[in-house]
């Protein structure tokens, strides 16, 4: 079953911003990796204004599935590109593969965030 997922991309002076929306599953992980790889490939061809940082915002992710993170971990090359990836939002801890940076921002807890330090969790995020 295809779950609802979308990536909104915007360029800002400090880098590429990817806002993830919806359910993050294996298919979503492939879509995110493809988006990152397309950007890295086009940067290598241009050489004039390479993107040094990609910010991945998880504020609008409604649910994370473990297979999504497993696909992301397997498909993202374990090289310098991971250091360029910065995950933020309540699902950052659920999604960020090893080698990527993570910003756990203060947020108003809805009880659905597994990585939140407030201790409120929900079975919806597994």
C-alpha positions in Angstrom: 0.0 0.0 0.0 1.4 3.4 -1.0 1.3 5.8 1.9 1.1 9.6 1.5 4.5 11.3 1.4 5.8 14.5 -0.1 9.1 16.4 -0.1 9.1 20.2 -0.5 12.5 21.5 -1.6 13.7 25.1 -1.3 17.0 26.8 -1.8 18.2 29.3 0.8 21.5 31.0 1.3 22.7 28.5 3.8 21.8 25.4 1.7 19.0 23.2 0.4 16.0 22.7 2.7 13.9 19.5 2.4 10.7 19.5 4.3 9.3 16.0 4.7 5.6 15.5 4.9 3.5 12.4 5.7 4.4 8.8 6.4 8.1 7.9 6.2 8.4 4.3 5.0 10.8 2.4 2.6 9.4 4.1 -0.5 9.7 7.5 1.1 13.4 6.7 2.0 14.1 5.9 -1.6 12.5 9.2 -2.7 14.6 11.1 -0.2 17.8 9.5 -1.2 17.0 10.1 -4.9 16.4 13.7 -4.2 19.7 14.1 -2.3 21.6 12.2 -5.0 20.1 14.4 -7.8 21.2 17.5 -6.0 24.7 16.2 -5.3 25.1 15.1 -9.0 24.0 18.5 -10.3 26.3 20.3 -7.9 29.3 18.2 -9.1 28.5 19.2 -12.7 28.1 22.9 -11.9 31.0 23.5 -9.5 30.0 27.2 -9.2 27.8 27.2 -6.1 27.9 23.8 -4.5 25.5 23.0 -1.8 27.4 22.4 1.3 24.5 21.7 3.6 21.2 19.9 3.2 18.7 20.5 6.0 16.0 17.8 6.4 13.0 19.0 8.4 10.8 16.3 9.9 8.2 18.5 11.5 5.4 17.4 9.2 6.2 13.7 9.3 3.1 12.0 10.7 4.6 8.5 11.2 7.9 6.7 10.9 8.3 3.1 10.0 11.5 1.3 11.0 12.0 0.0 7.4 12.2 3.6 6.2 15.3 4.3 8.4 16.8 0.9 7.4 16.4 1.8 3.7 17.9 5.3 4.3 20.8 3.8 6.2 21.5 1.3 3.5 21.1 3.6 0.5 23.0 6.7 1.7 26.7 6.4 0.9 28.8 6.3 4.0 31.1 9.1 2.9 31.4 12.9 3.2 27.9 13.4 1.9 26.4 12.2 5.2 28.2 15.1 7.0 26.3 17.5 4.8 22.9 16.2 6.0 21.3 17.9 9.0 18.1 16.4 10.3 15.8 18.4 12.6 12.3 18.2 14.1 10.6 15.6 16.3 11.4 12.6 14.0 15.1 13.5 13.5 16.1 10.8 15.9 14.0 8.2 14.2 15.4 9.0 10.7 18.9 10.3 10.9 21.4 7.7 9.8 24.9 7.3 11.4 27.2 10.1 10.3 24.5 12.8 9.8 24.0 15.6 12.2 20.8 16.0 14.2 19.2 19.0 15.9 16.6 18.1 18.4 14.7 21.3 18.7 12.3 22.3 21.4 8.7 21.5 20.3 5.3 21.2 21.7 4.9 17.6 22.4 1.8 15.9 21.0 2.7 12.5 22.6 3.6 11.0 19.2 7.4 11.6 19.3 9.5 8.5 20.1 12.8 10.5 20.5 11.3 13.2 22.7 12.7 13.6 26.2 9.3 14.4 27.8 8.6 10.7 28.0 5.2 10.8 26.3 5.1 8.2 23.5 2.6 6.7 21.2 2.5 3.3 19.4 1.6 5.2 16.2 5.4 5.8 15.5 6.7 2.3 15.3 
